Amino acid sequence: MRTRSLLLLALSLLLTAAIGCDDPEEDVSAPDAESAEAAAETALVDDGADLVGPVWQLVRFQDGPAARDTLEEVRVTMQFRPDGQVAGRGGCNRYSGGYEVSGDTLTFGAIASTKRACMGPAMDVENRYFETLRQIRSHALDAGRLNLYDEEGSRRLTFQAADTDPGQGTEAEPGSMGAAVSEPDEAFEALGQEPGWRAVVTRDTIRYEGNYGETIVVLPTPMAQTAPSGVVAYDTTANNHTLRLVIREDDCTDVMSGQPFSHSVTITVDGEMYRGCGEPVPFASLTRDE
């Protein structure tokens, strides 16, 4: 009888010890699981963080004929934004679109661009660049350079981090800033909505069409006023009308069509101010006789 009691007591102690050992394991495992989940979420948030911020300038097309000399003349840039959007210069036009990144994988969505036509190699470079972007599937960073690869793992594009977008600031492209129009065969076209308006700047005149074309004002083009920031302003008065046009090199999207433009614009006509978008265009491409 005594032996049986001792056996029952020993069994009870073993069960208590076993239960006591299980509890700490459960307490430890739960925080580990939470930590792993938090780490995974952090990793997702950090995906692509090393791409965001710098302006990346294209320095090499990996396939096809060497283009280093061309890329010294035709600047192509890319800037990743934390909201999943990418924007830059394609060589001729400004562009924007979406991107998705996870680990080293990287893909680009549809690219929208302004519609400026350029002479020389700029258009060829831009078309080649946009076509290559559609083929990109992964990326890698190496000593300040960003390499983009296609589905087969072949390097297609190489970028280098730049301090500022070469298309902005004091080193502006001819005809883009410093004056809205710098060549005889070039114009600057601006437009806005509600009510619909349009303005065309040439070397000789500024033509304003307001309220969907019901109001037309044509004034002489004055000397452009250029601020250190690169903002260009025109102030002109004639025929009992006053007009002030302010042009900033800044990404702008038309609220009606969704079309991207290279500049934002404010125009004040006879005391009424309107906002819109615009960009330099070849004079021959204008849809109406100015």
Secondary structure as GFF3:
##gff-version 3
##sequence-region A 1 290
A	DSSP	alpha_helix	2	46	.	.	.	ID=ss1
A	DSSP	beta_strand	55	61	.	.	.	ID=ss2
A	DSSP	alpha_helix	68	73	.	.	.	ID=ss3
A	DSSP	beta_strand	77	80	.	.	.	ID=ss4
A	DSSP	beta_strand	85	89	.	.	.	ID=ss5
A	DSSP	beta_strand	94	102	.	.	.	ID=ss6
A	DSSP	beta_strand	105	113	.	.	.	ID=ss7
A	DSSP	alpha_helix	122	133	.	.	.	ID=ss8
A	DSSP	beta_strand	136	142	.	.	.	ID=ss9
A	DSSP	beta_strand	145	150	.	.	.	ID=ss10
A	DSSP	beta_strand	155	162	.	.	.	ID=ss11
A	DSSP	beta_strand	186	192	.	.	.	ID=ss12
A	DSSP	beta_strand	197	201	.	.	.	ID=ss13
A	DSSP	beta_strand	205	210	.	.	.	ID=ss14
A	DSSP	beta_strand	215	220	.	.	.	ID=ss15
A	DSSP	beta_strand	225	226	.	.	.	ID=ss16
A	DSSP	beta_strand	232	238	.	.	.	ID=ss17
A	DSSP	beta_strand	241	253	.	.	.	ID=ss18
A	DSSP	beta_strand	260	269	.	.	.	ID=ss19
A	DSSP	beta_strand	272	282	.	.	.	ID=ss20
A	DSSP	three_ten_helix	283	285	.	.	.	ID=ss21
###
